[in-house]
């Protein structure tokens, strides 16, 4: 990548971003090149800017996201001034594990949606953060709201970091794009799965894309985006007959695809306990659990996945920060009842 520059647009209160196409972005499509070069702007935001005529190539406005650019082309993006966020602040309790002027780290509870969307216009993490942070929020994404740089599914618990200003947003975006391959970032998850792997540790390397028939789901598909999940066996749990029935894995992500752990573990025959989307074919496995385990799983009502570890470099100081969040009560109960059969 040859790089990009940021200039202040003297004709407005917004920003003018100038990008030089490196030719190594992985695609010649305009929208995909921009997504690689300017990761602080969401894909939906970039598409909207293209369609609005705010993106020019060689001085001409390009309104086609699929337009092909060439190495050496100069692309200019006129990003309007951040406008007040549509979501409103709401007084929603947050479990805050760290906060300073640049970032906030929370331990997300089950059932909390990250972004407002159809069916979840209110009561989201964004609504809570707008109320908590006030005016100290990232605005380069087009609206003045918390800088969400990664997500957890609604029913996945655990650690999330949010940027409170544009500098932090850009730093965290770069760290998440790298996924710890060259930097210090780590993301660790604890996953209760059906069955027991036949070795102590391993890596799932399988591309992920949208499911060909169920668009709300993801699937392992040839030609999809690269996805790597490293796992290590922590515990194995026998069923009521003494035979192995479930286990606990520690997973580490080297990529950040939607539903990645859920899709990957289902793909290798070990779906998450409680996952009705990717593990519905394993629902009858519950009968092999002791009665207490069956009751704990039934009351869980979600996939048994928890983001327990997060490590990153502070966007301002460069200091390595690390947090560990213990299992929430519902997963602790599941673990205790599974261990009770030992």
HUWOVEN-V798230 format. One record per residue. RES is the residue in one small letter. BURIAL is + if it has 24 or more other ideal C-beta (glycine too) atoms within 12 Angstrom, else -. Layout:
res;burial
RES;BURIAL
RES;BURIAL
//
This chain:
res;burial
x;-
x;-
x;-
x;+
x;-
x;-
x;-
x;-
x;-
x;-
x;-
x;-
x;-
x;-
x;+
x;+
x;+
x;+
x;+
x;+
x;+
x;-
x;-
x;-
x;+
x;-
x;-
x;-
x;+
x;+
x;+
x;+
x;+
x;+
x;+
x;+
x;+
x;+
x;+
x;+
x;+
x;+
x;-
x;-
x;+
x;+
x;+
x;+
x;+
x;+
x;-
x;-
x;-
x;+
x;+
x;+
x;+
x;-
x;-
x;-
x;-
x;+
x;-
x;-
x;+
x;-
x;+
x;-
x;+
x;-
x;-
x;-
x;+
x;+
x;+
x;+
x;+
x;+
x;+
x;+
x;-
x;+
x;-
x;-
x;+
x;-
x;+
x;-
x;+
x;-
x;-
x;+
x;-
x;+
x;+
x;+
x;+
x;+
x;+
x;-
x;-
x;+
x;+
x;+
x;+
x;+
x;+
x;+
x;+
x;+
x;-
x;+
x;+
x;+
x;+
x;+
x;-
x;-
x;-
x;-
x;-
x;-
x;+
x;+
x;+
x;+
x;+
x;+
x;+
x;+
x;+
x;+
x;+
x;-
x;-
x;+
x;+
x;+
x;+
x;+
x;+
x;+
x;+
x;+
x;+
x;+
x;+
x;+
x;+
x;+
x;+
x;+
x;+
x;+
x;+
x;+
x;+
x;+
x;+
x;+
x;+
x;+
x;+
x;+
x;+
x;+
x;+
x;+
x;+
x;+
x;+
x;+
x;+
x;+
x;+
x;+
x;+
x;-
x;+
x;+
x;-
x;-
x;-
x;-
x;+
x;+
x;+
x;+
x;+
x;+
x;+
x;+
x;+
x;+
x;+
x;+
x;+
x;-
x;-
x;-
x;-
x;-
x;-
x;+
x;-
x;+
x;-
x;+
x;-
x;-
x;-
x;-
x;-
x;-
x;-
x;-
x;-
x;+
x;+
x;+
x;-
x;-
x;-
x;+
x;+
x;+
x;+
x;+
x;+
x;+
x;+
x;-
x;+
x;+
x;+
x;+
x;+
x;-
x;+
x;-
x;-
x;-
x;-
x;+
x;+
x;+
x;+
x;+
x;+
x;+
x;+
x;+
x;+
x;+
x;+
x;+
x;+
x;+
x;+
x;+
x;+
x;+
x;+
x;+
x;+
x;+
x;+
x;+
x;-
x;+
x;+
x;+
x;+
x;+
x;+
x;+
x;+
x;+
x;+
x;-
x;-
x;+
x;-
x;-
x;+
x;+
x;-
x;+
x;+
x;+
x;-
x;-
x;+
x;+
x;-
x;+
x;+
x;-
x;-
x;+
x;-
x;+
x;+
x;+
x;+
x;+
x;+
x;+
x;+
x;+
x;+
x;+
x;+
x;+
x;+
x;-
x;-
x;-
x;-
x;-
x;+
x;-
x;+
x;-
x;+
x;-
x;+
x;+
x;-
x;+
x;+
x;-
x;-
x;+
x;+
x;-
x;+
x;+
x;+
x;-
x;+
x;-
//
